[in-house]
Amino acid sequence: MSSIFEPDKSGINSLGGFSYQIRVFAYHLIKLENNMQLEFEIYEDVSLSKVDEKDLDASEEKFKSILNNSNGTTAIQVKRTAISKDVAQKILLNWILLEGKVTKISRYILFTEESYGNKDIIFSLSCRDLFNKVEETEGSKNSIIRKVKDLYDGDYECFEKVYESIKSKYSFEEKKDIDEEIAEGYKILFKRDGVNDKIVYYQRIKALLERVTYEIMVCMGNKEPYIMDYNKFMKLTERISIEITDDDPIMDYISFKKSCAIDTKDAAINKLREFKQLNLCGLPNKLIQRHLIYSFYYNHFQITYTEMNKITKIENIEETAYENYEDALLDLMTKGNDTPQNRLDNTKKRDNSYASNEQIKYGAIVHLTKEGMGDKQISWKDEE
């Protein structure tokens, strides 16, 4: 899974850093009531050995959401980008397979973004023309169209009944701005009017998206559907509201860490000065990754506090971090054991009362090893 952390605004614009699929899923979570649940899963015909977050939008038609309530089951297909005739046909064929399942589908929704100007072409082929196309296929036995062919085995009457049933339960939904819909939809759950700074409200939404993304990726990796029921959803939103407040407006470290995977073989990571400096310490790959996550977590803290105009706290953390480095360097040089790893370890051991937790303290230290830090740049090994 790639990192979904993006160093951008902490307000509504930053929701764009999340998969559109995830945002649509979050939008439908708002509709949950008692005894309801929302599922996210891969269609049965799709074989994915490894699912990355970017796959959620790059291969939208391979995934579906299922909303279950006392009135029935709703199948939701998300397609943000342009809908071609081939994609429309694939969506319909998937629904034809679904309609034949034991679970009865009461509604079919194709959910898309207004800006792409998509037309409703799901039923552009008549029932007879689609049936003929299915019958003529010689595709792989594992393909959707071949599965439909095998299921109906030339029975047009049965096929027509399913086609017309789906058509009668189908709706085409466009949203102009999904982020605005989310921002408005969560105002009660995340107590928008109960916080002094709206950034705190958006941080709560982001924390939910982070958590849902992580849990969906875990389930997809295990080839299991992801299920969020009403009780679980209410407990999660309440916990997020308790954890992210005006006094402490960033998500907890463990939640951030789960959503932030780092590949140290990535060329972009290798180019970072902070990576190069950690590498000089002789740390194993796992510890380099962890220290980079500390740095990204501090960056998340830094952006949030900057937007809340709490610059002094950031300045105090970084000033103390650099002074700790200076003290550590002098101590090591005096004792004659100045090495890159000793510089890192000795600096980390020193107190920084301005940092609210150890991860922010460590993150500030690694952050100061970046390029462009000026006279407060930290080096675990001096550059020649």
Secondary structure as GFF3:
##gff-version 3
##sequence-region A 1 384
A	DSSP	three_ten_helix	12	17	.	.	.	ID=ss1
A	DSSP	alpha_helix	20	29	.	.	.	ID=ss2
A	DSSP	beta_strand	37	42	.	.	.	ID=ss3
A	DSSP	alpha_helix	55	58	.	.	.	ID=ss4
A	DSSP	three_ten_helix	60	62	.	.	.	ID=ss5
A	DSSP	beta_strand	63	69	.	.	.	ID=ss6
A	DSSP	beta_strand	72	78	.	.	.	ID=ss7
A	DSSP	alpha_helix	85	99	.	.	.	ID=ss8
A	DSSP	beta_strand	105	113	.	.	.	ID=ss9
A	DSSP	three_ten_helix	114	116	.	.	.	ID=ss10
A	DSSP	alpha_helix	127	136	.	.	.	ID=ss11
A	DSSP	alpha_helix	144	152	.	.	.	ID=ss12
A	DSSP	alpha_helix	156	168	.	.	.	ID=ss13
A	DSSP	beta_strand	170	175	.	.	.	ID=ss14
A	DSSP	alpha_helix	178	185	.	.	.	ID=ss15
A	DSSP	three_ten_helix	192	194	.	.	.	ID=ss16
A	DSSP	alpha_helix	198	221	.	.	.	ID=ss17
A	DSSP	beta_strand	226	229	.	.	.	ID=ss18
A	DSSP	alpha_helix	230	243	.	.	.	ID=ss19
A	DSSP	alpha_helix	253	258	.	.	.	ID=ss20
A	DSSP	alpha_helix	267	270	.	.	.	ID=ss21
A	DSSP	alpha_helix	273	280	.	.	.	ID=ss22
A	DSSP	alpha_helix	285	307	.	.	.	ID=ss23
A	DSSP	alpha_helix	311	335	.	.	.	ID=ss24
A	DSSP	alpha_helix	340	349	.	.	.	ID=ss25
A	DSSP	alpha_helix	358	367	.	.	.	ID=ss26
A	DSSP	three_ten_helix	374	376	.	.	.	ID=ss27
###
